């Protein structure tokens, strides 16, 4: 189960942003980059660095292409440095990662996001949520 979303490529090649001192891994499940970087550093130390290539559509003129949802046909490519990172531990961290859509948001920002989602879904707001929604509208 832990290996389902991961393949490991032996040749890092010219794409390696760490000059060959990394492991290249393709991952077929979405991750929250900031959150995963935090989890990686908590588990493996501050010296660990992460670079990710996100699948995108072809560019249009000078504009970058839109992100493509991550799946088996459009995996993320992760470079984890240093190359001495234990691949088993890296696999375990990736398998255990659960993207938090609110990662990095303050308690108030989380509440605002949740209220906006309820409004967009046509759900009724509690009196507290209605007050918050009015405050947000007044700030805009």
N, C-alpha and C positions, 0 to 999 in steps of 0.2 A: 504494500500500500504506500509506503513512504517514497518509493521510486516512481510512482505512476506519472508524475508531471515532470520528471527530470531525465535528461539525457546528458551525458558528459562527452565532450569532444576532445580527442587527444591533441589535435593541432590547434593551438590558439591562433596562430596566423597573424596577419598584418592588422587585424582589427583590434588587437589587444592594446587598450589605452595605458597599460602599465608596463609596456616594453618587454613582454614575455614573462613577467613575474606575477602571473595570475593563473587561475583556473577558469576556463570558459565552460559555462553550463547553459543549456537551453531549458526553459521552464514553460510549461504549457498552461499554467494557471495564473490568474491575475495576482499581483502583489501591490501593496501600498509601499512605494519606494522608501519614503521617509521612515515609516514604521518598521519596515524590514531592516533598513540600515541600523536603526536603533537596536532592534532585537539581535542583529548580527554582532554589533559592538558590545552589547551586554554579555553575550555568550562567549565571544572570541577575543575581546579586547579592543582597545582604541586604535591599534595599528592596522586593523582590518579595514580595507577600502572596498567600495562596490561601485561598479559602473554598469549601466543597463542600456541595451539597445532595444527600443520599443518598436514593434511592427507598425509601419505607416503605409498609407496609400502613396502612389507616385506624386511628386510635387507638381503643383500647377503654377507655372511661371516662376516667380520668386517666392511663392508661398509654399511652406512645407505641407506635405500631405497629411490628411487627418489620421489620427491613431486608429488602428484596427484592433478590435477586441481580441484579447489573447486567447488562443486555443491551440489544438494540436497542429493545425495548419499554419498558424501565425504565432509562434512561441516568442517569449522574451529571450534575449541573449544576455546573460549575466557574466561579468568578469569580477572575480573575487581575488583580491590581492592581500597578502602575499600568497604565492603558489603553495606554500607549506601548510595552508589551512587544511584541516582534516576533512576530506570529502564526505565521510560518514556523518560528521557533525553538521556540515553544510546541508546535506540531504535532509537530515532530521529537522533542522531549522526551517528549511523551505516547506517541508511537509506539514510542520506544525503552524506555519504562518496563516493567520486568519485576518485578511484586510479589514481594518476598522475605518469605515467611511468618515468617522469624526476625528481621526487621529490628528493631533495638533490643534484642534479647536478648543477654545475655552468652554466652560460650562454654559455661558450665555450664548456663544456661537452655536453650540450643539442644540440648545433649545430653539434658537431662531431657525436652524435648518429643519428641525423636526416640525415646527409650526408651519413652515413653508411647504413641507411635504404633505402635511395634513390638509392645508388649504388647496394645494394642487390636486389632491385626491378627492376633494369635496367632502371631507370629514368635518364634523362639528368640532369647534374649539371649546375648551373649558374656559371659564371666566379668566383664569390666570393667563392662558394662552392668547385669548382675545386682547387682553391688556397689553401683552408683549407685542402682538401683531400691530396694534395701534401705535405703540412706541416706535417700532421699527419704521412704520410708514411716516411718522412725524420726523424721524431723523433723515429720511431720504430726500 
